[in-house]
Amino acid sequence: MLYREAGQFKTSYAADQAMFPIIQDRAFIAMVLIIAYGVVPFWANEYWLQAVIIPFLIFALAAVGLNLLTGYAGQLSLGTGAFMAVGAYATYKITTIYPDINILVVFLMSGLIAAGVGMVFGVPSLRIKGFYLAVATLAAQFFIQWLFNKVGWFFNYNPSGTIIAPPRTVFGVMVAGPEATAQVRYFVALVFLTVGTVIAKNLVRGRVGRAWMAIRDRDIAAEIIGIQPLQTKLLAFGISSFYCGVAGALSVFLWLGSAETEAFDINVSFQVLFMIIIGGLGSILGSILGAAFITLVPIFLTNAPALLNIPFPTDLSKHIEEIIFGGLIILFLIAEPNGMARLWQIGKEKLRRWPFPY
């Protein structure tokens, strides 16, 4: 009754292949966008925006990029943190060398630089796959982190080795820097996530996405029918690294304000990988749901003892939080290996059959 396609006729191929062909889906997405753009920035305080929601948006963008590579193209990568670092340091260098360039354009330029670096490290994907490819991308993670840590040119020879986001305005509005408000930072991050998600969704539904999935499922068969493995895999590495590079730039200029190489270490790569595994491999929606899970659940666990009036020492509370969080991940993967996106699909199927969902 609530979620049925009965009576919703398609009169053209374009309507049948629309991103949201069902009226209920379009209404739900419209409601989510209205809440995201019209309610959240005016309801949430600065702490929630700066410490919770903005990092969620940034990691969701990185998770979408990694899911394009791992979930759709089948290329396992552990270098997400490195490609985010490339975007962050590239943005810092461009803004300090060419201060008059629009900061939004700089974000996109940094994404292109990260895409080029990702394609370079994606060359071994033609010969190796699986865990061997993961080791190759892990080497990229350590090499890039070492490079940005040791070569002073990348951080303008700052004695502390820290890159600091300079203040930048867009149409007279302060976007980056200490004077930028949390609401403005939120809107910029949300726009990048929205546009990036729409582009990624259209990519995976088109010729490029079909080629990625063919390489992922049967690479030899895909090559036989005319799909070129090298170009297809390098394109996946390039687009994925572009998303991660933009996310890295946003993390410094909209969230952290300043960062060192440790802000993009191997833990970040594992964190984003967990996001797409929990959210669902091969699902754009799963990337966002996984980012929400990984970002928000630790915050809830941290504040749970205070909410329940349970006295815990600070060090013990942190250990218990990590144990519970790890247990939740294992339990969730056992209960639904295909991730949160699959649970969303099951819920919609039950609504279609209501009041007889089984």
Contacts in CASP RR format, 6 or more apart in sequence:
PFRMAT RR
TARGET T0000
AUTHOR 0000-0000-0000
METHOD contacts of the structure
MODEL  1
MLYREAGQFKTSYAADQAMFPIIQDRAFIAMVLIIAYGVVPFWANEYWLQ
AVIIPFLIFALAAVGLNLLTGYAGQLSLGTGAFMAVGAYATYKITTIYPD
INILVVFLMSGLIAAGVGMVFGVPSLRIKGFYLAVATLAAQFFIQWLFNK
VGWFFNYNPSGTIIAPPRTVFGVMVAGPEATAQVRYFVALVFLTVGTVIA
KNLVRGRVGRAWMAIRDRDIAAEIIGIQPLQTKLLAFGISSFYCGVAGAL
SVFLWLGSAETEAFDINVSFQVLFMIIIGGLGSILGSILGAAFITLVPIF
LTNAPALLNIPFPTDLSKHIEEIIFGGLIILFLIAEPNGMARLWQIGKEK
LRRWPFPY
1 354 0 8 1.000
1 355 0 8 1.000
2 24 0 8 1.000
2 351 0 8 1.000
2 354 0 8 1.000
3 22 0 8 1.000
3 24 0 8 1.000
3 348 0 8 1.000
3 351 0 8 1.000
3 352 0 8 1.000
3 354 0 8 1.000
4 352 0 8 1.000
5 22 0 8 1.000
5 352 0 8 1.000
8 21 0 8 1.000
8 22 0 8 1.000
8 23 0 8 1.000
10 16 0 8 1.000
10 21 0 8 1.000
15 21 0 8 1.000
17 205 0 8 1.000
19 198 0 8 1.000
19 201 0 8 1.000
19 202 0 8 1.000
19 205 0 8 1.000
20 26 0 8 1.000
20 29 0 8 1.000
33 194 0 8 1.000
36 190 0 8 1.000
36 194 0 8 1.000
37 187 0 8 1.000
37 190 0 8 1.000
40 53 0 8 1.000
40 186 0 8 1.000
41 49 0 8 1.000
41 183 0 8 1.000
41 186 0 8 1.000
41 187 0 8 1.000
42 183 0 8 1.000
44 53 0 8 1.000
46 181 0 8 1.000
46 182 0 8 1.000
49 182 0 8 1.000
49 183 0 8 1.000
49 185 0 8 1.000
49 186 0 8 1.000
50 182 0 8 1.000
50 185 0 8 1.000
50 255 0 8 1.000
52 295 0 8 1.000
52 296 0 8 1.000
52 299 0 8 1.000
53 186 0 8 1.000
54 182 0 8 1.000
54 185 0 8 1.000
54 186 0 8 1.000
54 189 0 8 1.000
54 254 0 8 1.000
54 255 0 8 1.000
55 251 0 8 1.000
55 255 0 8 1.000
55 295 0 8 1.000
56 291 0 8 1.000
56 292 0 8 1.000
56 295 0 8 1.000
56 296 0 8 1.000
57 186 0 8 1.000
57 189 0 8 1.000
57 190 0 8 1.000
57 192 0 8 1.000
57 193 0 8 1.000
58 189 0 8 1.000
58 247 0 8 1.000
58 248 0 8 1.000
58 250 0 8 1.000
58 251 0 8 1.000
58 254 0 8 1.000
58 255 0 8 1.000
59 247 0 8 1.000
59 271 0 8 1.000
59 272 0 8 1.000
59 275 0 8 1.000
59 291 0 8 1.000
59 294 0 8 1.000
59 295 0 8 1.000
60 193 0 8 1.000
60 275 0 8 1.000
60 287 0 8 1.000
60 288 0 8 1.000
60 291 0 8 1.000
60 292 0 8 1.000
61 189 0 8 1.000
61 192 0 8 1.000
61 193 0 8 1.000
61 196 0 8 1.000
61 243 0 8 1.000
61 246 0 8 1.000
61 247 0 8 1.000
61 250 0 8 1.000
62 80 0 8 1.000
62 84 0 8 1.000
62 243 0 8 1.000
62 244 0 8 1.000
62 245 0 8 1.000
62 247 0 8 1.000
62 248 0 8 1.000
62 272 0 8 1.000
62 291 0 8 1.000
63 272 0 8 1.000
63 275 0 8 1.000
63 276 0 8 1.000
63 287 0 8 1.000
63 288 0 8 1.000
63 290 0 8 1.000
63 291 0 8 1.000
64 193 0 8 1.000
64 196 0 8 1.000
64 197 0 8 1.000
64 200 0 8 1.000
64 243 0 8 1.000
64 284 0 8 1.000
64 287 0 8 1.000
64 288 0 8 1.000
65 200 0 8 1.000
65 239 0 8 1.000
65 240 0 8 1.000
65 242 0 8 1.000
65 243 0 8 1.000
65 244 0 8 1.000
65 287 0 8 1.000
66 77 0 8 1.000
66 80 0 8 1.000
66 240 0 8 1.000
66 243 0 8 1.000
66 244 0 8 1.000
66 272 0 8 1.000
66 273 0 8 1.000
66 275 0 8 1.000
66 276 0 8 1.000
66 287 0 8 1.000
67 276 0 8 1.000
67 280 0 8 1.000
67 281 0 8 1.000
67 282 0 8 1.000
67 283 0 8 1.000
67 284 0 8 1.000
67 286 0 8 1.000
67 287 0 8 1.000
68 200 0 8 1.000
68 203 0 8 1.000
68 204 0 8 1.000
68 212 0 8 1.000
68 236 0 8 1.000
68 239 0 8 1.000
68 240 0 8 1.000
68 243 0 8 1.000
69 75 0 8 1.000
69 77 0 8 1.000
69 236 0 8 1.000
69 237 0 8 1.000
69 239 0 8 1.000
69 240 0 8 1.000
70 76 0 8 1.000
70 77 0 8 1.000
70 273 0 8 1.000
70 276 0 8 1.000
70 281 0 8 1.000
71 216 0 8 1.000
71 276 0 8 1.000
71 281 0 8 1.000
71 282 0 8 1.000
72 204 0 8 1.000
72 209 0 8 1.000
72 212 0 8 1.000
72 213 0 8 1.000
72 216 0 8 1.000
72 236 0 8 1.000
72 282 0 8 1.000
73 212 0 8 1.000
73 213 0 8 1.000
73 215 0 8 1.000
73 216 0 8 1.000
73 232 0 8 1.000
73 233 0 8 1.000
73 236 0 8 1.000
73 240 0 8 1.000
74 212 0 8 1.000
74 215 0 8 1.000
74 216 0 8 1.000
74 236 0 8 1.000
75 122 0 8 1.000
75 125 0 8 1.000
75 129 0 8 1.000
75 133 0 8 1.000
75 233 0 8 1.000
75 236 0 8 1.000
75 237 0 8 1.000
76 129 0 8 1.000
76 130 0 8 1.000
76 131 0 8 1.000
76 133 0 8 1.000
76 134 0 8 1.000
76 137 0 8 1.000
77 133 0 8 1.000
77 134 0 8 1.000
77 137 0 8 1.000
77 237 0 8 1.000
77 240 0 8 1.000
77 269 0 8 1.000
77 273 0 8 1.000
78 134 0 8 1.000
78 135 0 8 1.000
78 137 0 8 1.000
78 138 0 8 1.000
78 141 0 8 1.000
78 266 0 8 1.000
78 269 0 8 1.000
78 270 0 8 1.000
78 273 0 8 1.000
79 121 0 8 1.000
79 137 0 8 1.000
79 138 0 8 1.000
79 140 0 8 1.000
79 141 0 8 1.000
79 269 0 8 1.000
80 244 0 8 1.000
80 268 0 8 1.000
80 269 0 8 1.000
80 272 0 8 1.000
80 273 0 8 1.000
81 141 0 8 1.000
81 244 0 8 1.000
81 264 0 8 1.000
81 265 0 8 1.000
81 266 0 8 1.000
81 268 0 8 1.000
81 269 0 8 1.000
81 272 0 8 1.000
82 140 0 8 1.000
82 141 0 8 1.000
82 143 0 8 1.000
82 144 0 8 1.000
82 145 0 8 1.000
82 264 0 8 1.000
82 269 0 8 1.000
83 114 0 8 1.000
83 117 0 8 1.000
83 118 0 8 1.000
83 144 0 8 1.000
83 240 0 8 1.000
83 241 0 8 1.000
83 244 0 8 1.000
83 245 0 8 1.000
84 114 0 8 1.000
84 244 0 8 1.000
84 245 0 8 1.000
84 247 0 8 1.000
84 248 0 8 1.000
84 251 0 8 1.000
84 264 0 8 1.000
84 268 0 8 1.000
85 144 0 8 1.000
85 145 0 8 1.000
85 148 0 8 1.000
85 248 0 8 1.000
85 261 0 8 1.000
85 263 0 8 1.000
85 264 0 8 1.000
86 110 0 8 1.000
86 111 0 8 1.000
86 113 0 8 1.000
86 114 0 8 1.000
86 117 0 8 1.000
86 118 0 8 1.000
86 144 0 8 1.000
86 241 0 8 1.000
86 245 0 8 1.000
87 110 0 8 1.000
87 111 0 8 1.000
87 113 0 8 1.000
87 114 0 8 1.000
87 244 0 8 1.000
87 245 0 8 1.000
87 246 0 8 1.000
87 248 0 8 1.000
87 249 0 8 1.000
88 110 0 8 1.000
88 163 0 8 1.000
88 245 0 8 1.000
88 248 0 8 1.000
88 249 0 8 1.000
88 251 0 8 1.000
88 252 0 8 1.000
88 259 0 8 1.000
88 263 0 8 1.000
88 264 0 8 1.000
89 148 0 8 1.000
89 154 0 8 1.000
89 155 0 8 1.000
89 163 0 8 1.000
90 109 0 8 1.000
90 110 0 8 1.000
90 111 0 8 1.000
90 113 0 8 1.000
90 114 0 8 1.000
90 245 0 8 1.000
90 249 0 8 1.000
91 106 0 8 1.000
91 107 0 8 1.000
91 110 0 8 1.000
91 248 0 8 1.000
91 249 0 8 1.000
91 252 0 8 1.000
91 253 0 8 1.000
92 154 0 8 1.000
92 155 0 8 1.000
92 156 0 8 1.000
92 163 0 8 1.000
92 164 0 8 1.000
92 165 0 8 1.000
92 252 0 8 1.000
93 154 0 8 1.000
93 156 0 8 1.000
94 101 0 8 1.000
94 106 0 8 1.000
94 109 0 8 1.000
94 110 0 8 1.000
95 101 0 8 1.000
95 103 0 8 1.000
95 106 0 8 1.000
95 165 0 8 1.000
95 166 0 8 1.000
95 168 0 8 1.000
96 156 0 8 1.000
96 166 0 8 1.000
99 166 0 8 1.000
101 109 0 8 1.000
102 170 0 8 1.000
103 168 0 8 1.000
103 169 0 8 1.000
103 170 0 8 1.000
103 175 0 8 1.000
103 176 0 8 1.000
103 253 0 8 1.000
104 170 0 8 1.000
104 175 0 8 1.000
104 188 0 8 1.000
106 249 0 8 1.000
107 192 0 8 1.000
107 246 0 8 1.000
107 249 0 8 1.000
107 250 0 8 1.000
107 253 0 8 1.000
108 246 0 8 1.000
110 245 0 8 1.000
110 246 0 8 1.000
110 249 0 8 1.000
111 241 0 8 1.000
111 242 0 8 1.000
111 245 0 8 1.000
111 246 0 8 1.000
111 249 0 8 1.000
112 242 0 8 1.000
113 245 0 8 1.000
114 241 0 8 1.000
114 242 0 8 1.000
114 244 0 8 1.000
114 245 0 8 1.000
114 246 0 8 1.000
115 238 0 8 1.000
115 239 0 8 1.000
115 241 0 8 1.000
115 242 0 8 1.000
115 245 0 8 1.000
116 238 0 8 1.000
116 241 0 8 1.000
117 144 0 8 1.000
117 241 0 8 1.000
118 140 0 8 1.000
118 237 0 8 1.000
118 238 0 8 1.000
118 240 0 8 1.000
118 241 0 8 1.000
119 234 0 8 1.000
119 237 0 8 1.000
119 238 0 8 1.000
119 241 0 8 1.000
121 136 0 8 1.000
121 137 0 8 1.000
121 140 0 8 1.000
121 237 0 8 1.000
122 136 0 8 1.000
122 137 0 8 1.000
122 233 0 8 1.000
122 234 0 8 1.000
122 237 0 8 1.000
123 234 0 8 1.000
124 133 0 8 1.000
124 136 0 8 1.000
125 133 0 8 1.000
125 136 0 8 1.000
125 233 0 8 1.000
125 234 0 8 1.000
125 237 0 8 1.000
126 229 0 8 1.000
126 230 0 8 1.000
126 233 0 8 1.000
128 136 0 8 1.000
129 219 0 8 1.000
138 266 0 8 1.000
141 266 0 8 1.000
141 269 0 8 1.000
142 266 0 8 1.000
145 261 0 8 1.000
145 264 0 8 1.000
145 265 0 8 1.000
147 154 0 8 1.000
148 154 0 8 1.000
148 155 0 8 1.000
148 261 0 8 1.000
149 161 0 8 1.000
149 260 0 8 1.000
149 261 0 8 1.000
152 158 0 8 1.000
152 161 0 8 1.000
154 163 0 8 1.000
155 161 0 8 1.000
155 162 0 8 1.000
155 163 0 8 1.000
156 163 0 8 1.000
158 164 0 8 1.000
160 260 0 8 1.000
161 260 0 8 1.000
162 258 0 8 1.000
162 259 0 8 1.000
162 260 0 8 1.000
163 252 0 8 1.000
163 258 0 8 1.000
163 259 0 8 1.000
163 260 0 8 1.000
164 257 0 8 1.000
164 258 0 8 1.000
165 176 0 8 1.000
165 177 0 8 1.000
165 252 0 8 1.000
165 253 0 8 1.000
165 256 0 8 1.000
165 257 0 8 1.000
165 258 0 8 1.000
166 176 0 8 1.000
166 177 0 8 1.000
167 174 0 8 1.000
167 176 0 8 1.000
167 177 0 8 1.000
167 178 0 8 1.000
167 179 0 8 1.000
167 180 0 8 1.000
168 174 0 8 1.000
168 175 0 8 1.000
168 176 0 8 1.000
168 177 0 8 1.000
168 253 0 8 1.000
169 175 0 8 1.000
173 184 0 8 1.000
174 180 0 8 1.000
174 181 0 8 1.000
174 184 0 8 1.000
175 184 0 8 1.000
175 185 0 8 1.000
175 188 0 8 1.000
175 253 0 8 1.000
175 254 0 8 1.000
176 185 0 8 1.000
176 253 0 8 1.000
176 254 0 8 1.000
176 257 0 8 1.000
177 253 0 8 1.000
177 257 0 8 1.000
178 257 0 8 1.000
180 254 0 8 1.000
185 254 0 8 1.000
185 255 0 8 1.000
188 250 0 8 1.000
188 254 0 8 1.000
189 250 0 8 1.000
189 254 0 8 1.000
189 255 0 8 1.000
192 246 0 8 1.000
192 250 0 8 1.000
193 288 0 8 1.000
196 243 0 8 1.000
197 284 0 8 1.000
197 288 0 8 1.000
200 243 0 8 1.000
200 284 0 8 1.000
201 284 0 8 1.000
203 209 0 8 1.000
203 239 0 8 1.000
204 212 0 8 1.000
204 213 0 8 1.000
204 282 0 8 1.000
204 284 0 8 1.000
208 235 0 8 1.000
211 222 0 8 1.000
211 227 0 8 1.000
211 232 0 8 1.000
212 232 0 8 1.000
212 236 0 8 1.000
214 221 0 8 1.000
214 222 0 8 1.000
214 225 0 8 1.000
214 227 0 8 1.000
215 222 0 8 1.000
215 227 0 8 1.000
215 229 0 8 1.000
215 232 0 8 1.000
215 233 0 8 1.000
219 229 0 8 1.000
222 229 0 8 1.000
222 232 0 8 1.000
223 229 0 8 1.000
244 272 0 8 1.000
248 264 0 8 1.000
251 259 0 8 1.000
251 263 0 8 1.000
252 258 0 8 1.000
252 259 0 8 1.000
252 263 0 8 1.000
256 263 0 8 1.000
271 294 0 8 1.000
274 294 0 8 1.000
274 329 0 8 1.000
275 287 0 8 1.000
275 290 0 8 1.000
275 291 0 8 1.000
275 293 0 8 1.000
275 294 0 8 1.000
276 282 0 8 1.000
276 286 0 8 1.000
276 287 0 8 1.000
276 290 0 8 1.000
277 333 0 8 1.000
277 339 0 8 1.000
278 289 0 8 1.000
278 290 0 8 1.000
278 293 0 8 1.000
278 294 0 8 1.000
278 329 0 8 1.000
278 332 0 8 1.000
278 333 0 8 1.000
278 339 0 8 1.000
278 340 0 8 1.000
279 286 0 8 1.000
279 287 0 8 1.000
279 289 0 8 1.000
279 290 0 8 1.000
279 293 0 8 1.000
279 339 0 8 1.000
279 340 0 8 1.000
279 341 0 8 1.000
280 286 0 8 1.000
280 287 0 8 1.000
280 289 0 8 1.000
280 290 0 8 1.000
280 338 0 8 1.000
280 339 0 8 1.000
280 340 0 8 1.000
280 341 0 8 1.000
280 342 0 8 1.000
281 338 0 8 1.000
281 339 0 8 1.000
282 341 0 8 1.000
283 339 0 8 1.000
283 341 0 8 1.000
285 341 0 8 1.000
285 344 0 8 1.000
286 339 0 8 1.000
286 340 0 8 1.000
286 341 0 8 1.000
286 344 0 8 1.000
289 340 0 8 1.000
289 341 0 8 1.000
289 344 0 8 1.000
290 340 0 8 1.000
293 340 0 8 1.000
297 325 0 8 1.000
297 328 0 8 1.000
298 321 0 8 1.000
298 325 0 8 1.000
301 320 0 8 1.000
301 321 0 8 1.000
301 324 0 8 1.000
301 325 0 8 1.000
302 317 0 8 1.000
302 321 0 8 1.000
304 310 0 8 1.000
305 311 0 8 1.000
305 312 0 8 1.000
305 317 0 8 1.000
312 320 0 8 1.000
332 339 0 8 1.000
332 340 0 8 1.000
333 339 0 8 1.000
336 342 0 8 1.000
336 343 0 8 1.000
349 357 0 8 1.000
350 357 0 8 1.000
350 358 0 8 1.000
351 357 0 8 1.000
END
